[in-house]
Amino acid sequence: MMAGHEVLLHMAGGVALLLWSARMVRTGLLRAFGAELRRVVGRATRHSVTAAGVGFAVTSALQSSTATAMLVVSLAGRGLIALAPGLALMLGADLGSTMVVQFLSSGFNGLSPVLLFLGVLMFMAGGVPTARHLGRVAIGLGLMILALDLTVAASDQLRSSTALVSILLALTKEPVIAVLLGTALAWVFHSSVALVLLLVGFVSSGLITPEGAFPLVLGANIGSGIIPLVLTLRSNRESRRIPLGNLLFRLLGVVLVLPLLDLLGPLVAGLEEDPTRQVANFHSLFNLVLVLAGLPLVRLMAVLTKYLLPSSKVEAPEAPRYLDKDAVQVPALALASAMREAMRMADIAEEMLAKVVNAFEPRGQSAVDEINSLDGRLDRLHEAIKFFLVDLSREPLDQAARRNCKELLSFTSNLGHIGDIISKNLRKGAQKKIRNKLTFSDEGWRELMELHARVADHYQLALSAFVMRDTAAARQLIDEKREIRVLEREAGESHLDRLRSGRIESIETSGLHIGLVRDLKRIHSHVTAIGYAVLMTEESGFHR
């Protein structure tokens, strides 16, 4: 017999290992097949039954309905999946999350060493990234089985605790309290799978009866529905309707099933005598019934969630103001709307470029934070414009309209690349400078500012050329491209001279200096690409 504190440590270790191994499986699958899973989820929009089937398949692999919910919310936020199919997909996802419990409660304990051996072999020897990620999945499954064994062994020791047995017996007589406890534990674990597996371990050790575990399983299902709703609190209301609807389905199911537990217990026991299997089967049957009963009601639930979460009247700063899906029926109007949004995007990119100077100055952290915020706005606006233009391109367009559509896609793509360079490279360089308290030499800073000023001037020239179809401005932009090369070469030579002379500031900031010059040149390449596009369009004889 172990001492009380040793039992608690073993229990805590088993739960921690269970949570960590579940995370390993999920991250391994997302890294191996994340893009494919997103595409599959995004296409599941035609029929509720198809959507539910896709949700079941994806979540059976990921072992987390929360992970699937976050994928669906991301797609819904971009308008790629409608509300009713999204709700149907989540019903299937809830059922899919029960499959790992079914697998691990079916007596596959002997597979743990095999999975661990194969997983480590694939991870260590796999030259292909996918093989390494699948090795991570196998290791995670092996560790889950070990974690379950550890919790069962620890809970065996708890059977001698009269106080704990009394508490658990009391819970069986207060199912509502048991549901609330299960909800709280699922939230703490951030995983209904981990909680249900823990209950399987308790039942296996005789610490609790299957009937006593059923209300806790219901609570785990509610807790699992709360998690994605809380995680998406900062998302727009349209995105949050799907996790809200899913939670309402679960709550409705629990309210209807809870009074019937005394009747359902013998029915579940009649399927299999093994007590641990009864817990797993109850978990799966609850979600299966929820799918069968919920699919006909997804459109009604969609109406309810729209009522509970109406579209916000306060428009987010990055939200498209002029894009109207109905406008694609009138190409000229649609192109004008897209052009207005593209100009908003150009203003954001210009503001980001201006903030670069502030970010590299002393006390530049606020500018770094602003760049990060502006980049999020730029990305969301770019994505909205891109999908709007793609929808427009599917309409019957004349040759001029089709060319203008491609021009706008190219223009916004260049703006997106400029934003990425600023956010991913220049912003991180500024953070490094702030973190390490570095200072450029006076000469080096003047050279960088001169280069930045020329790039900013050319950015304005490129916008003017694009908006006004000004071929003279476009040719000026391309002709002056040589100035940037000259400034880059002179800045490089001056920097090298300072390094040779042993200037401490130049030695400490050499990497930052070279990186800044390189990234400003890359930004300028996208700026001149806008000018080239104007010239090519005009030379081919097409006009807006």
Secondary structure, DSSP 4 states (H G I P E B T S, - for coil): ---HHHHHHHHHHHHHHHHHHHHHHHHHHHHHHHHHHHHHHHHTTS-HHHHHHHHHHHHHHH--HHHHHHHHHHHHHTTSS-HHHHHHHHHHHHHHTTHHHHHHTSS-TTHHHHHHHHHHHHHHH--SHHHHHHHHHHHHHHHHHHHHHHHHHHHHHHTT-HHHHHHHHHHHH-HHHHHHHHHHHHHHHT-HHHHHHHHHHHHHTTSS-HHHHHHHHHHHHHHHHHHHHHHTTTS-HHHHHHHHHHHHHHHHHHHHHGGGHHHHHHHHHHH-S-HHHHHHHHHHHHHHHHHHHHGGGHHHHHHHHHHHSPPPSS--TTS-SS--GGGGGSHHHHHHHHHHHHHHHHHHHHHHHHHHHHHHSTT-HHHHHHHHHHHHHHHHHHHHHHHHHHHHHTS---HHHHHHHHHHHHHHHHHHHHHHIIIIIIHHHHHHHHHTT----HHHHHHHHHHHHHHHHHHHHHHHHHHHT-HHHHHHHHHTHHHHHHHHHHHHHHHHHHHHTT-HHHHHTHHHHHHHHHHHHHHHHHHHHHHHHHHHHHHTT---
